[in-house]
Amino acid sequence: MDGTHLFELVIAMFLAIIALHYLAHRLGLPPSVALLAGGAMLAFVPGLPAITMDPELVLVIFLPPLLLDGAWSIAVGRLRRHMFGIASLALGAVFFTCAVVAVVTHMMFPSLPWAACAALGAIVSPPDAVSARAVLDRVKLPRRLQILLEGESLLNDASSLVLFRLAIAAATTGTFSATAAVGGFLVLAIGGAAVGAFVGYAWVKFVRRLGDEYLIIASTTLLAWVSYLLGEALHVSGVIATVTTGLIATWHQHTVLSAATRMRGTSFWTVVIFLMEAAVFILIGLSLRDVVERGGGFGTVVATMGLPAAIVLATLAIARLAWVFGSEAVVKLFNSLGLARTRPLGVGGSTVLSWAGIRGVVTLALALSLPEGFPARDFILVTSFAVILGTVLLQGTTLGRVIEWAKLTEQESEKAPLTMSQAEAAMAQAQLVTIKELAYDRAGTLIHPQLLARYERRATAIVDYAARTEEYIPTLHAHFDVVLSAVATGRRELIRLHRAGEIDDETLRELERDLDLEELSAISAKA
């Protein structure tokens, strides 16, 4: 395939992404389901060349920016507070699931080497960061469940990659050392964190010196790949390096990025991540043709591998359910013995957490990276795709209903001491102090009376609103509806002036930007 043809296919894929997202919106489906199903159907379009993916390239292109984006948007304080629970899922659940899948697979195929069974377990055990985001963006969860799922999706790839490499090495050499495995994992994890910390703090220092917002946005865009590739080059965990870099960057971005850089960078990055997430699901769907052909055709795949793949899929769901509810029982036991004071998730929360284990691109990339001649390679590849397809189509489409059934409520301990209105009031009071200091000249003469009066009125109104938020909400919504109507009227007049030739393009863009900011502010205030 020449370069021009490849570029045409990429453009066609992006057009398909837009069409499938629109279709999902109209049908009320999760976009990931529509993209995966659409990609699978496109894979069998006559005349379309078979799509074969380099698994290492797929991981390098897609995984680092998606991990960085997840780390950038995560609540760092809650991440620290719930790190034990996150580690239980990202390490314990992955190891447990890998072991259970290996045992079940060996029971079905006793002649299959244990290393191959463990490789399958490592491939299908980690819920995927991309898949998790695609689902979590559409549902409302209590903060504790949200951070557990987000934190797990950021860190479990590292543990599954280590297990996978150990299984491949055991299959190749015929030997396995638990001590060496644990030592190797610690080296990968600690080394990855060190690399990520170095890159993250280097970015903070670098950004402070750049001064140009477009250079800052460009350097931030490259940050994920720099951290990941440096970690891999030093033979430590690129996943942990990228996540560590992202956590450092998100902690410092509030002080090192200007307002213009943050707004423009966020807009650009949001579109990039949208296209990357969508492309992942399209590529997974497009890979179906190659998977089916490797398995000997659709009929052969279903007849010979359908039932074992379904058993593995069921095993994954049961293993995760067992781990989550088992951990819940341990928490209750420790609480009763006075060894801990952790509030249990409850049946509803544990059910949602169990049902949210959706697999994606990491599972497929690891399966595709199996060396030729690896025991049961075709079965592992078909089963991996079946797991992705099954979890996205089944769990992805029903998770919202499970959440509704669970009737989850926000725990008081997870709520911040101040509400948003109270924080806004505190901010307004701090701003008023500065205005009072600067509103007078050195001689004590008031030189900014209108500005001072404006901020005094604003601070008084915000404090009053924070004290009686529920009473003011209907009036507030009506207020900003009027503001949005005024913005729309101003926009029509601005365009009329431009079309009539009374203002130039520069004036149009400047005033349009002011209207855009006013409209965004009003929409945000209404939300």
C-alpha positions, 0 to 999 in steps of 0.5 A, spaced: 500 500 500 502 506 497 503 512 502 497 516 498 492 510 499 494 509 506 492 517 507 486 516 504 484 510 508 486 514 515 481 520 512 476 515 511 477 512 518 476 519 521 470 520 517 467 513 519 468 516 526 464 522 525 458 518 522 459 512 527 459 517 533 453 521 530 449 514 529 451 512 536 448 519 539 442 518 535 441 511 537 443 512 545 448 507 544 455 508 547 460 511 542 465 505 543 460 500 541 458 503 535 465 504 533 467 497 534 461 494 531 462 499 525 469 497 524 468 490 524 463 491 519 468 495 515 473 490 515 469 485 511 467 490 505 469 488 499 475 491 496 478 494 502 485 491 504 486 487 510 488 491 516 494 488 519 497 492 526 504 492 528 502 491 536 508 495 538 507 501 534 499 501 536 501 501 543 507 507 542 502 511 538 495 510 542 497 508 550 502 514 552 497 520 550 491 516 553 494 515 559 497 522 560 490 525 559 487 520 564 493 522 569 492 529 567 484 529 569 484 525 575 483 528 582 490 527 585 488 528 592 482 522 592 488 518 588 492 518 594 487 517 599 484 511 595 491 508 593 490 502 597 484 500 594 486 502 587 493 498 588 488 492 590 485 492 583 491 494 579 495 489 582 491 484 586 485 483 581 490 483 575 494 477 578 488 473 581 484 474 574 491 472 570 491 466 575 484 464 575 484 464 567 490 460 567 487 455 571 481 454 567 484 454 560 489 449 563 483 445 565 480 446 558 486 444 554 491 440 559 496 439 553 497 446 553 503 449 557 502 453 563 506 458 560 501 459 555 495 459 559 498 464 564 500 468 557 492 468 556 491 470 563 495 476 562 493 478 556 485 479 558 486 480 565 487 488 565 481 493 564 483 498 559 484 505 560 481 507 553 475 503 554 474 505 561 474 512 559 469 511 554 464 508 559 465 513 565 464 519 561 457 517 560 455 515 567 455 519 573 458 515 579 460 517 586 467 520 587 470 514 590 468 509 585 470 514 580 477 514 582 477 507 583 476 505 576 480 511 573 486 509 578 485 502 576 485 503 569 492 508 569 496 502 573 493 496 571 497 496 564 503 496 567 502 489 572 499 486 566 505 487 561 510 485 566 506 478 567 505 477 560 513 478 559 514 473 564 509 468 561 513 469 554 520 468 557 517 462 561 514 459 555 521 460 551 526 458 556 522 453 560 524 456 567 520 461 572 523 464 578 518 467 583 523 471 586 526 474 580 519 476 577 518 480 584 524 483 583 523 485 576 517 488 577 519 492 583 525 494 578 520 496 573 515 500 577 520 504 581 525 505 575 518 507 571 516 512 577 523 515 577 523 516 570 516 519 570 518 524 575 525 526 572 521 528 565 515 531 569 519 536 573 523 537 567 517 539 563 515 544 569 522 547 569 522 548 561 515 550 561 517 556 565 522 558 561 519 557 554 514 563 554 511 562 548 504 559 548 504 555 542 511 552 544 508 550 551 502 546 548 507 543 543 512 540 548 506 538 553 503 534 547 510 531 546 510 529 553 507 523 553 511 520 548 518 522 551 516 519 558 514 513 555 519 512 550 525 514 555 522 509 560 522 503 555 529 505 552 531 504 560 528 498 560 523 500 566 515 501 565 514 506 560 506 506 563 508 508 570 513 513 567 507 516 563 502 516 569 507 519 574 509 524 569 502 526 568 500 526 575 506 531 576 504 535 570 497 536 572 499 538 579 503 544 577 499 546 570 495 550 575 501 555 576 505 554 570 500 555 564 497 561 563 489 562 562 490 563 554 495 557 554 490 552 558 484 554 554 487 553 547 491 547 549 485 544 552 481 545 546 487 542 542 488 536 546 481 534 547 480 533 539 486 529 539 484 525 545 477 524 542 480 522 535 485 517 538 480 514 543 475 513 537 481 510 532 482 505 537 475 502 537 475 502 529 482 499 529 480 493 534 474 492 529 478 492 523 482 487 526 477 482 526 478 480 519 485 478 520 483 474 527 478 470 523 482 469 517 488 466 522 483 462 525 481 458 519 474 462 517 468 465 521 465 458 521 471 454 524 472 460 529 465 459 532 465 451 532 472 450 535 473 456 539 467 459 540 465 455 547 472 456 550 472 463 548 465 464 552 468 460 558 474 465 558 469 471 558 465 468 563 471 466 567 473 474 567 467 476 570 466 471 575 474 472 577 473 480 578 466 479 582 470 474 586 476 479 588 471 485 589 466 482 593 472 478 597 476 484 598 469 487 601 469 482 606 476 483 608 474 490 609 468 488 613 472 483 617 478 488 619 473 493 621 470 489 626 477 487 629 478 494 629 484 494 624 481 499 619 476 504 619 474 504 611 467 504 609 465 498 605 462 500 598 456 496 599 453 491 594 451 496 589 458 499 589 461 492 589 457 490 583 458 496 579 465 496 580 465 488 578 461 490 572 466 495 569 472 491 567 471 492 560 477 490 555 480 494 549 487 496 546 492 493 550 489 486 550 489 486 543 496 489 542 499 484 547 495 478 543 498 480 536 505 481 539 505 473 541 511 470 537 509 466 531 509 459 533 507 460 540 503 455 543 495 456 541 497 463 538 491 463 534 486 461 540 489 466 544 488 471 539 481 469 537 479 469 545 482 476 546 478 479 541 472 475 543 473 478 550 474 485 548 468 484 543 464 481 549 466 486 554 464 492 550 458 490 547 455 487 554 458 490 559 459 497 556 451 497 554 449 495 560 453 498 565 448 504 565 443 500 567 447 497 573 448 503 576 441 505 576 439 499 579 445 500 584 442 507 586 448 509 589 449 515 593 455 520 595 458 518 601 459 524 606 466 523 607 468 523 599 465 530 599 470 536 599 469 541 606 467 547 601 462 547 596 463 550 589 459 556 591 463 557 598 469 556 594 467 561 589 465 566 595 472 565 598 475 567 592 471 573 591 473 575 598 480 574 596 479 578 590 476 584 594 482 584 598 486 586 593 482 591 589 481 594 596 489 595 596 489 597 589 483 602 588 487 607 592 493 611 590 499 612 595 496 618 598 490 615 600 485 617 594 480 613 591 482 612 584 478 606 582 471 607 585 467 604 580 471 598 580 471 597 587 464 598 588 463 592 582 467 587 586 464 589 593 457 588 590 460 581 587 463 579 593 456 580 597 452 577 592 456 571 591 457 570 599 449 571 599 448 566 594 453 561 597 448 561 603 442 560 600 444 556 593 438 552 593 433 558 593 437 562 588 438 556 582 431 558 579 433 565 578 440 564 577 438 559 571 433 565 568 438 570 569 443 566 565 438 565 560 437 572 559 445 573 558 445 568 553 439 571 549 443 578 549 450 574 547 446 571 541 443 578 539 450 581 540 453 576 535 447 577 530 449 585 530 456 583 530 455 579 523 451 584 520 456 590 521 461 585 518 457 583 512 455 590 511 462 592 510 462 597 517 467 593 520 474 589 518 475 582 519 480 583 525 475 587 529 470 581 528 475 576 530 476 580 537 469 582 538 467 575 537 472 572 542 469 576 547 462 574 546 465 567 546 468 568 552 461 571 555 457 565 552 462 560 555 462 563 562 454 563 562 453 556 560 458 554 565 455 558 570 448 555 569 451 548 569 
